Amino acid sequence: MTDSYNKYDVVVVKFPFASSTKYKARPAVIISSSYYNHQSRETYLMFTRYEAGA
């Protein structure tokens, strides 16, 4: 990730299929602190799932 993110930002990332070289866009929440994200080249995130009507 090349941009700076804040904790709890929601982003869309390419998530690979296990049996293929294809990807699908999936939502994820940034869980590392804003300070860490701005000081580091790494960002920790958690994939989440959205179900319409749930």
Secondary structure, DSSP 8 states (H G I E B T S, - for coil): --S---TT-EEEEEEE-TTSS-EEEEEEEE-S-HHHHHHSS---EEE----TT-
